[in-house]
Amino acid sequence: MTIRHPLAFALVLAAAPAVAADFPLSFTADGASRWYEFYTDSFAQLDKGYGGDPALDGYFRIGAEADPFAPSVFEEAGDGADVFPHERAFADIGTISYDGSGDGTFPITAVTLDVSPHVTAEYGVLGTDYRTTVSQPVGTVTVSGGVVTDIRLEAAIRFELDANYIPSMGWLPYDGTLSMAGDRFDLFVDDEYAFTHGNLRYVWDLTGGIDGVGSAADRIFDSGFE
């Protein structure tokens, strides 16, 4: 008969890797979410149709506003642009990874996002795509009854615009913050990059709901039963 030493068993448990889990992210953006390009004095807002077309989101002239971050004038400028191609549905935008399983409150270990399919920059002066990096995540995911009921997160976010076609420019970094509280997200990036013809200032000002976050009672009829 094999006798297992309690200390050896404890050491095996200590050496076992922590159980990790992923929560897939989809957002429902607020209609007041906006993208700005200050170089061309333009911004787009998700819920503002352009030229009578509700599928277009801009552009509107920044200079027409006393406060560009609380616009009220919406003076049309240039051609129409579909900056938010999926409108409010930012589906499958990323993932939150956390240490833990079952019910409880667990530390967030990593966050991935890909914002560019949902907020395009191709209509800007650079006419380019960009990549998203989320770093330094601090926060927790709470699970109750097998349902994510609360997310608390503070993280740094960077968008890098592809300007490799311009000699010596490469990828242009734009830095900001990503926050989540309960079932809400807030993403704000306001940064600029100097180049030969001036400053390329871009702003992403996005808020909204995090899909699938709520109480177990909220989820009970998701299958369609009432």
Protein Blocks (a to p, Z undefined) as FASTA:
>chain_A
ZZddfklmmmmmmmpccddddddddddddfkbccddfknopacdfklceehiakbgbdcd
fklpfblklcfklpaehjaddfblnlmmlghkbccddedehjdddddfbdcddfklmmcc
klmmnopadddddehiacddddeehiafbdcddddddddddfklpghklpadddddddde
hjaccdddddddddfklccddddddddddehiacfklmmmmnopZZ
